[in-house]
Amino acid sequence: MHRSKKVGKVGVVSLGCPKNLVDTEKMLGRFFESGYTLTPNPEEADLLVVNTCGFIADAEEESRQAIREMAAIKSRHPGVRLAVTGCLAQRYGRLLKEQIPAIDLLLGTHDTPEQSRRLITPPLRRTPILAPLHKPLEGAPRVLTTRPHTAYLKIAEGCNNPCSFCIIPQLRGPFRSRPVEELVAEAQALAAGRVCELNLVSQDTSLYGRDLSPRASLIHLLTALETIDPIQWIRLLYLYPTLVTDPLLDFIGQSGKVVPYLDIPFQHTHSAVLARMRRAERGGDIRQLVQRIRRRIPNGAIRTTFIVGFPGETEEEFQDLFEFVQEFQLEHVGVFAYSDEAGSHAYTLPDKVAPEIIEERRSRIYECQQTISQQKLTTYKGLTLPVLVDDTLEEPPWTHRGRTLWQAPDVDGHVKLKGRPMAVGTMVMATIVQNTAYDLMAEV
């Protein structure tokens, strides 16, 4: 890769989901190509970049706070420039610049690699607002910000689902799969750089390939990725329930590399709430899907997320969700409080639920799930499992921390390890000796 002479230091703040993190990593690749060096200290930076999330109100406020903090640093260092990228820039455009005048450049989520280069070409004589086009940062080199042995592979951009609580299609556009050969090449490059775990992400991973010509499928992509020898684990995140087919489940169950872990956001279980959410599935569909997964992948783990407090959610409708959690005992459950987002269809719905009721319902599910998680992890005691070593740990007698097949990075629990010397980024066999509500302890 050709690199020009050093042109300065860049400090980057990346917020939001793993999909946004991949955009940040590709942006860093552009910076490095153009001669910038990365600094963890924003006070040293010549260029400050905040890659924002604008999905829900809490994420938007976190992004705005980060922009304000970088603007304060810019005010102390004449000549420093501030760029804001990602979903918040896409959502508000010039209005964001008017609200925070210190911003020098806005870059939306749909801008091309050619436009992204304008982000890193000094000097900035004015503040260009780049029009959203298509395919952000395709083909850009990547600089991993995750642990060097694990990486996210973003297989598509955008979303076609009309969920009434969500503005992602407005921010990211329609669903667009990346070609299989392009993804395999990126995965091979990641594997050459020590990555042994791929976590596939998109807004709707199970839809992959149906828009390509010739048409492809998620199974087609997984079959190709399995051929990359250094890759040992392939994990599927963000599957839409109606597209989790029996052939896909059978493929996962028989695969030597695709781990038996399915991340499927159900959002709710009551059919009336799902209808108001404009979801394609109903309560019976979700229950049947869980049963199909249990039959076809007996050793599998299911992660899901629910929204409580959706407009009009009655106590009866919430009780249906609570009883589902009790009955089906999923391995990992996340619960979001409904966020009333301007621009979404749900924003126009009547019968908003009071915040204190939302929080009480959220707490009830978490308390229930904590007990379920503890009981499930207790059954692992005595089992010897493969564990990917993530970090060193200074909690005697535990010297390292890792994850099993059933634990995704950053969202699930961990395995604390002790025993013989081990290297970060390697796979070890470890025997489970004890557990807490969310973590396992094991001896190598």
C-alpha positions as semicolon CSV with decimal commas, in nm:
position;residue;x (nm);y (nm);z (nm)
1;M;0,000;0,000;0,000
2;H;0,139;0,338;-0,098
3;R;0,162;0,591;0,184
4;S;0,230;0,958;0,145
5;K;0,440;1,159;0,388
6;K;0,297;1,210;0,735
7;V;0,039;1,489;0,732
8;G;-0,070;1,492;1,095
9;K;-0,240;1,302;1,374
10;V;-0,603;1,194;1,382
11;G;-0,810;1,122;1,692
12;V;-1,125;0,915;1,638
13;V;-1,427;0,853;1,860
14;S;-1,647;0,567;1,736
15;L;-1,997;0,527;1,881
16;G;-2,286;0,292;1,822
17;C;-2,315;-0,061;1,690
18;P;-2,052;-0,298;1,545
19;K;-2,170;-0,202;1,195
20;N;-2,067;0,155;1,267
21;L;-1,738;0,028;1,409
22;V;-1,656;-0,138;1,075
23;D;-1,713;0,198;0,902
24;T;-1,472;0,356;1,151
25;E;-1,208;0,090;1,084
26;K;-1,231;0,150;0,709
27;M;-1,215;0,524;0,765
28;L;-0,897;0,473;0,967
29;G;-0,757;0,284;0,671
30;R;-0,819;0,589;0,453
31;F;-0,645;0,810;0,706
32;F;-0,342;0,583;0,720
33;E;-0,329;0,568;0,339
34;S;-0,319;0,946;0,334
35;G;-0,032;0,971;0,580
36;Y;-0,211;1,036;0,908
37;T;-0,105;0,864;1,229
38;L;-0,357;0,764;1,494
39;T;-0,339;0,911;1,843
40;P;-0,538;0,794;2,148
41;N;-0,500;1,143;2,297
42;P;-0,740;1,389;2,128
43;E;-0,540;1,682;2,269
44;E;-0,258;1,582;2,030
45;A;-0,474;1,550;1,718
46;D;-0,466;1,773;1,412
47;L;-0,796;1,619;1,297
48;L;-1,074;1,504;1,530
49;V;-1,341;1,267;1,400
50;V;-1,659;1,155;1,575
51;N;-1,840;0,867;1,403
52;T;-2,188;0,902;1,546
53;C;-2,494;0,692;1,620
54;G;-2,842;0,841;1,594
55;F;-3,059;0,532;1,635
56;I;-3,238;0,623;1,959
57;A;-3,247;0,925;2,190
58;D;-2,982;0,796;2,433
59;A;-2,741;0,719;2,147
60;E;-2,803;1,059;1,992
61;E;-2,728;1,236;2,319
62;E;-2,410;1,033;2,364
63;S;-2,302;1,136;2,014
64;R;-2,382;1,503;2,071
65;Q;-2,190;1,498;2,398
66;A;-1,885;1,347;2,225
67;I;-1,903;1,617;1,955
68;R;-1,921;1,889;2,220
69;E;-1,621;1,741;2,401
70;M;-1,416;1,734;2,080
71;A;-1,530;2,089;2,000
72;A;-1,398;2,202;2,339
73;I;-1,062;2,041;2,260
74;K;-1,060;2,209;1,918
75;S;-1,118;2,549;2,083
76;R;-0,797;2,504;2,284
77;H;-0,584;2,417;1,980
78;P;-0,601;2,661;1,686
79;G;-0,582;2,489;1,348
80;V;-0,740;2,162;1,463
81;R;-1,033;2,046;1,247
82;L;-1,344;1,858;1,359
83;A;-1,531;1,615;1,134
84;V;-1,858;1,443;1,225
85;T;-1,958;1,128;1,038
86;G;-2,220;0,856;1,055
87;C;-2,589;0,838;1,136
88;L;-2,628;1,169;1,320
89;A;-2,464;1,357;1,031
90;Q;-2,697;1,175;0,792
91;R;-3,004;1,247;1,003
92;Y;-2,957;1,618;1,066
93;G;-2,715;1,746;0,800
94;R;-2,664;2,124;0,810
95;L;-2,885;2,157;1,117
96;L;-2,617;1,979;1,320
97;K;-2,357;2,229;1,196
98;E;-2,587;2,516;1,295
99;Q;-2,629;2,367;1,642
100;I;-2,256;2,300;1,689
101;P;-2,068;2,558;1,476
102;A;-1,726;2,409;1,562
103;I;-1,793;2,126;1,315
104;D;-1,577;2,167;1,003
105;L;-1,716;1,882;0,798
106;L;-2,015;1,648;0,794
107;L;-2,004;1,309;0,621
108;G;-2,323;1,103;0,594
109;T;-2,361;0,728;0,597
110;H;-2,403;0,684;0,220
111;D;-2,094;0,867;0,094
112;T;-1,854;0,705;-0,151
113;P;-1,481;0,639;-0,100
114;E;-1,406;0,928;-0,334
115;Q;-1,609;1,159;-0,113
116;S;-1,450;1,019;0,201
117;R;-1,112;1,131;0,073
118;R;-1,239;1,488;0,089
119;L;-1,261;1,434;0,464
120;I;-0,884;1,394;0,483
121;T;-0,765;1,644;0,224
122;P;-0,639;1,966;0,387
123;P;-0,705;2,249;0,389
124;L;-1,079;2,283;0,446
125;R;-1,167;2,629;0,313
126;R;-1,535;2,581;0,393
127;T;-1,769;2,324;0,542
128;P;-1,884;2,087;0,267
129;I;-2,199;1,889;0,337
130;L;-2,155;1,578;0,128
131;A;-2,471;1,448;-0,039
132;P;-2,558;1,089;0,051
133;L;-2,498;0,854;-0,239
134;H;-2,431;0,482;-0,194
135;K;-2,202;0,216;-0,050
136;P;-1,993;0,383;0,222
137;L;-1,622;0,311;0,217
138;E;-1,640;-0,002;0,004
139;G;-1,298;-0,144;-0,071
140;A;-1,122;0,068;0,189
141;P;-0,838;-0,094;0,385
142;R;-0,922;-0,168;0,748
143;V;-0,745;-0,086;1,071
144;L;-0,889;-0,314;1,339
145;T;-0,995;-0,152;1,665
146;T;-1,116;-0,482;1,812
147;R;-0,886;-0,739;1,967
148;P;-0,652;-0,858;1,689
149;H;-0,796;-1,210;1,682
150;T;-1,163;-1,115;1,635
151;A;-1,332;-0,894;1,376
152;Y;-1,673;-0,789;1,252
153;L;-1,748;-0,854;0,885
154;K;-2,024;-0,626;0,758
155;I;-2,193;-0,825;0,483
156;A;-2,458;-0,572;0,377
157;E;-2,570;-0,213;0,419
158;G;-2,918;-0,071;0,476
159;C;-3,251;-0,232;0,562
160;N;-3,583;-0,310;0,388
161;N;-3,787;-0,387;0,700
162;P;-4,061;-0,132;0,785
163;C;-4,039;-0,164;1,167
164;S;-4,244;0,123;1,304
165;F;-4,002;0,202;1,589
166;C;-3,694;0,231;1,367
167;I;-3,544;0,503;1,146
168;I;-3,246;0,296;1,023
169;P;-3,384;0,265;0,664
170;Q;-3,397;0,646;0,652
171;L;-3,038;0,671;0,773
172;R;-2,882;0,376;0,590
173;G;-3,102;0,330;0,284
174;P;-3,235;0,005;0,135
175;F;-3,070;-0,333;0,192
176;R;-2,766;-0,392;-0,030
177;S;-2,560;-0,711;-0,006
178;R;-2,188;-0,704;-0,070
179;P;-2,068;-0,958;-0,328
180;V;-1,949;-1,294;-0,196
181;E;-1,606;-1,262;-0,357
182;E;-1,553;-0,920;-0,200
183;L;-1,640;-1,051;0,146
184;V;-1,419;-1,358;0,105
185;A;-1,127;-1,134;0,003
186;E;-1,181;-0,912;0,308
187;A;-1,208;-1,217;0,536
188;Q;-0,885;-1,360;0,389
189;A;-0,708;-1,029;0,458
190;L;-0,837;-1,032;0,815
191;A;-0,725;-1,394;0,861
192;A;-0,379;-1,305;0,732
193;G;-0,367;-1,048;1,012
194;R;-0,429;-1,306;1,291
195;V;-0,811;-1,294;1,299
196;C;-0,958;-1,635;1,387
197;E;-1,315;-1,529;1,471
198;L;-1,550;-1,356;1,226
199;N;-1,871;-1,198;1,352
200;L;-2,106;-1,137;1,058
201;V;-2,315;-0,821;1,093
202;S;-2,568;-0,622;0,894
203;Q;-2,913;-0,478;0,958
204;D;-3,069;-0,805;0,839
205;T;-2,808;-1,080;0,807
206;S;-3,056;-1,354;0,710
207;L;-3,160;-1,156;0,398
208;Y;-2,806;-1,168;0,261
209;G;-2,762;-1,232;-0,111
210;R;-3,123;-1,218;-0,228
211;D;-3,064;-0,884;-0,400
212;L;-2,745;-0,993;-0,578
213;S;-2,725;-1,094;-0,942
214;P;-2,682;-1,382;-0,971
215;R;-2,881;-1,440;-0,653
216;A;-2,689;-1,575;-0,355
217;S;-2,777;-1,671;0,003
218;L;-2,635;-1,664;0,354
219;I;-2,557;-2,036;0,323
220;H;-2,367;-1,964;0,001
221;L;-2,157;-1,702;0,180
222;L;-2,094;-1,921;0,485
223;T;-1,982;-2,209;0,263
224;A;-1,724;-1,979;0,104
225;L;-1,603;-1,837;0,435
226;E;-1,559;-2,184;0,585
227;T;-1,278;-2,252;0,335
228;I;-1,051;-1,990;0,496
229;D;-0,825;-2,207;0,713
230;P;-0,719;-1,956;0,985
231;I;-1,084;-1,876;1,061
232;Q;-1,205;-2,107;1,337
233;W;-1,533;-1,946;1,447
234;I;-1,797;-1,773;1,234
235;R;-2,078;-1,610;1,431
236;L;-2,409;-1,481;1,294
237;L;-2,552;-1,159;1,439
238;Y;-2,877;-0,973;1,355
239;L;-3,091;-1,245;1,197
240;Y;-3,454;-1,153;1,115
241;P;-3,692;-1,418;1,257
242;T;-3,896;-1,494;0,945
243;L;-3,584;-1,570;0,740
244;V;-3,427;-1,820;0,981
245;T;-3,506;-2,126;0,769
246;D;-3,467;-2,495;0,843
247;P;-3,189;-2,530;0,579
248;L;-2,996;-2,252;0,755
249;L;-3,043;-2,416;1,094
250;D;-2,932;-2,752;0,956
251;F;-2,625;-2,590;0,800
252;I;-2,529;-2,432;1,133
253;G;-2,589;-2,757;1,319
254;Q;-2,357;-2,949;1,085
255;S;-2,090;-2,683;1,033
256;G;-1,743;-2,715;1,173
257;K;-1,691;-2,338;1,189
258;V;-2,027;-2,160;1,215
259;V;-2,084;-2,161;1,589
260;P;-2,424;-2,275;1,729
261;Y;-2,522;-1,923;1,830
262;L;-2,814;-1,731;1,683
263;D;-2,870;-1,362;1,748
264;I;-3,234;-1,300;1,652
265;P;-3,399;-0,978;1,778
266;F;-3,762;-1,079;1,845
267;Q;-3,861;-0,731;1,979
268;H;-4,181;-0,869;2,139
269;T;-4,395;-1,185;2,160
270;H;-4,752;-1,054;2,167
271;S;-4,910;-1,055;1,822
272;A;-5,092;-0,724;1,867
273;V;-4,772;-0,546;1,970
274;L;-4,580;-0,707;1,682
275;A;-4,850;-0,584;1,443
276;R;-4,818;-0,229;1,576
277;M;-4,441;-0,264;1,540
278;R;-4,501;-0,360;1,172
279;R;-4,305;-0,680;1,217
280;A;-4,368;-0,966;0,975
281;E;-4,395;-1,239;1,239
282;R;-4,652;-1,299;1,513
283;G;-4,629;-1,453;1,860
284;G;-4,692;-1,807;1,739
285;D;-4,423;-1,776;1,474
286;I;-4,164;-1,679;1,734
287;R;-4,256;-1,968;1,963
288;Q;-4,238;-2,213;1,672
289;L;-3,900;-2,072;1,565
290;V;-3,750;-2,128;1,911
291;Q;-3,882;-2,484;1,910
292;R;-3,734;-2,546;1,563
293;I;-3,396;-2,414;1,677
294;R;-3,399;-2,636;1,985
295;R;-3,482;-2,942;1,773
296;R;-3,229;-2,880;1,496
297;I;-2,943;-2,733;1,705
298;P;-2,975;-2,898;2,049
299;N;-2,647;-2,746;2,168
300;G;-2,731;-2,400;2,035
301;A;-2,762;-2,068;2,218
302;I;-3,016;-1,799;2,134
303;R;-2,962;-1,429;2,197
304;T;-3,252;-1,190;2,151
305;T;-3,362;-0,838;2,239
306;F;-3,705;-0,710;2,337
307;I;-3,861;-0,364;2,348
308;V;-4,083;-0,290;2,647
309;G;-4,318;0,005;2,670
310;F;-4,407;0,021;2,301
311;P;-4,705;0,257;2,250
312;G;-5,024;0,092;2,368
313;E;-4,849;-0,198;2,544
314;T;-5,096;-0,319;2,806
315;E;-5,012;-0,514;3,119
316;E;-5,166;-0,819;2,950
317;E;-4,941;-0,777;2,646
318;F;-4,635;-0,732;2,864
319;Q;-4,733;-1,039;3,067
320;D;-4,729;-1,242;2,744
321;L;-4,368;-1,135;2,691
322;F;-4,275;-1,205;3,053
323;E;-4,426;-1,553;3,041
324;F;-4,240;-1,622;2,715
325;V;-3,910;-1,539;2,886
326;Q;-4,000;-1,771;3,175
327;E;-4,113;-2,056;2,951
328;F;-3,853;-2,063;2,675
329;Q;-3,546;-1,981;2,886
330;L;-3,321;-1,828;2,623
331;E;-2,948;-1,807;2,689
332;H;-2,909;-1,430;2,639
333;V;-3,177;-1,161;2,661
334;G;-3,140;-0,784;2,623
335;V;-3,425;-0,545;2,702
336;F;-3,462;-0,196;2,557
337;A;-3,694;0,072;2,686
338;Y;-3,903;0,206;2,397
339;S;-3,754;0,527;2,257
340;D;-4,000;0,765;2,088
341;E;-3,812;0,866;1,773
342;A;-3,933;1,155;1,557
343;G;-3,961;1,036;1,199
344;S;-4,069;0,684;1,292
345;H;-4,427;0,563;1,247
346;A;-4,446;0,467;1,617
347;Y;-4,387;0,833;1,705
348;T;-4,739;0,906;1,573
349;L;-4,909;0,629;1,772
350;P;-5,131;0,714;2,072
351;D;-5,124;0,563;2,422
352;K;-4,762;0,619;2,509
353;V;-4,651;0,421;2,815
354;A;-4,524;0,615;3,117
355;P;-4,143;0,601;3,167
356;E;-4,175;0,463;3,521
357;I;-4,392;0,174;3,395
358;I;-4,143;0,103;3,115
359;E;-3,855;0,087;3,360
360;E;-4,047;-0,136;3,601
361;R;-4,126;-0,380;3,320
362;R;-3,768;-0,376;3,198
363;S;-3,642;-0,456;3,549
364;R;-3,887;-0,744;3,588
365;I;-3,759;-0,916;3,276
366;Y;-3,395;-0,862;3,369
367;E;-3,451;-1,007;3,717
368;C;-3,621;-1,310;3,564
369;Q;-3,348;-1,356;3,304
370;Q;-3,071;-1,330;3,562
371;T;-3,211;-1,634;3,743
372;I;-3,248;-1,824;3,415
373;S;-2,891;-1,740;3,311
374;Q;-2,748;-1,854;3,644
375;Q;-2,935;-2,184;3,628
376;K;-2,827;-2,249;3,268
377;L;-2,460;-2,173;3,336
378;T;-2,466;-2,407;3,638
379;T;-2,537;-2,697;3,401
380;Y;-2,202;-2,630;3,228
381;K;-2,007;-2,730;3,540
382;G;-1,772;-3,019;3,462
383;L;-1,790;-2,971;3,084
384;T;-1,467;-2,921;2,888
385;L;-1,520;-2,654;2,621
386;P;-1,314;-2,462;2,364
387;V;-1,246;-2,108;2,485
388;L;-1,102;-1,823;2,279
389;V;-0,861;-1,628;2,503
390;D;-0,939;-1,254;2,480
391;D;-0,737;-1,082;2,754
392;T;-0,506;-1,122;3,049
393;L;-0,668;-1,083;3,389
394;E;-0,537;-0,981;3,728
395;E;-0,792;-1,147;3,955
396;P;-0,602;-1,430;4,126
397;P;-0,633;-1,718;4,069
398;W;-0,781;-1,613;3,732
399;T;-0,509;-1,511;3,487
400;H;-0,700;-1,475;3,160
401;R;-1,048;-1,407;3,023
402;G;-1,209;-1,558;2,717
403;R;-1,534;-1,670;2,555
404;T;-1,701;-1,998;2,462
405;L;-1,892;-2,079;2,145
406;W;-2,204;-1,935;2,309
407;Q;-2,063;-1,593;2,402
408;A;-2,036;-1,313;2,147
409;P;-1,784;-1,032;2,203
410;D;-1,893;-0,731;2,408
411;V;-2,257;-0,834;2,466
412;D;-2,245;-1,165;2,653
413;G;-2,059;-1,296;2,957
414;H;-1,703;-1,426;2,978
415;V;-1,501;-1,726;3,090
416;K;-1,239;-1,654;3,355
417;L;-0,943;-1,888;3,312
418;K;-0,665;-2,033;3,524
419;G;-0,409;-2,306;3,468
420;R;-0,117;-2,351;3,233
421;P;0,035;-2,054;3,044
422;M;-0,182;-1,941;2,752
423;A;-0,156;-1,675;2,483
424;V;-0,419;-1,414;2,400
425;G;-0,582;-1,495;2,066
426;T;-0,544;-1,872;2,096
427;M;-0,804;-2,142;2,151
428;V;-0,772;-2,354;2,465
429;M;-0,973;-2,641;2,609
430;A;-1,098;-2,556;2,957
431;T;-1,310;-2,737;3,216
432;I;-1,587;-2,532;3,379
433;V;-1,551;-2,531;3,758
434;Q;-1,799;-2,264;3,873
435;N;-2,019;-1,978;3,755
436;T;-2,194;-1,653;3,842
437;A;-2,517;-1,523;3,689
438;Y;-2,348;-1,434;3,361
439;D;-1,985;-1,559;3,371
440;L;-1,811;-1,896;3,381
441;M;-1,488;-1,992;3,558
442;A;-1,271;-2,264;3,409
443;E;-0,938;-2,443;3,443
444;V;-0,723;-2,494;3,135
